[in-house]
Amino acid sequence: MLEGIRMIVLLVSLFLCAWIDWKTERVSVPLLLLGGMTAVLLHLFAQEESVFYLMTGMSVGIVLLLYSLVTHESIGYGDGCLFVMTGLFLGFWENLVLLLLASVLAGIGAAVLLFFRKKKKKERIPFVPFVFTAYVLLLLLSLIHISEPTRLALI
């Protein structure tokens, strides 16, 4: 039950962040804080994961924040903060998979935009919509994976 609530809260948070990022090219820090606090409260209520789980989940975002600092925001600070928040929901490995899948999708999206001359090589594109899309794909894959043994049991 709590796992479903976590998935829905993260899905809604990512959708709202993606929409704001698409419209304004900014990530909403208050929305990230609200999502992060919700994740912590859900973890405290469930008492399933340790503090180590939460800290390692956040580490992907912390590394992105450090990279952003070193490269003068070639990746925005908001994107790093976003992955700190998603790490609270997903843990280290799932957060890393989310980052990698979102990066691949952003690369494909950038290539399409360049091909159709909608963006120039040096122009920025919002990243959070790709994170949202990646999360939706991961949810769909997990649903397929969960339902597959059920179908096999019925055969």
Stockholm file with secondary structure:
# STOCKHOLM 1.0

chainA/1-155         MLEGIRMIVLLVSLFLCAWIDWKTERVSVPLLLLGGMTAVLLHLFAQEESVFYLMTGMSVGIVLLLYSLVTHESIGYGDGCLFVMTGLFLGFWENLVLLLLASVLAGIGAAVLLFFRKKKKKERIPFVPFVFTAYVLLLLLSLIHISEPTRLALI
#=GR chainA/1-155 SS CHHHHHHHHHHHHHHHHHHHHHHHSCCCHHHHHHHHHHHHHHHHHHTCSCHHHHHHHHHHHHHHHHHHHHTTSSSCHHHHHHHHHHHHHHCHHHHHHHHHHHHHHHHHHHHHHHHTTSSCTTCCCCSHHHHHHHHHHHHHHHHHHHHHHHHHHHC
#=GC SS_cons         CHHHHHHHHHHHHHHHHHHHHHHHSCCCHHHHHHHHHHHHHHHHHHTCSCHHHHHHHHHHHHHHHHHHHHTTSSSCHHHHHHHHHHHHHHCHHHHHHHHHHHHHHHHHHHHHHHHTTSSCTTCCCCSHHHHHHHHHHHHHHHHHHHHHHHHHHHC
//
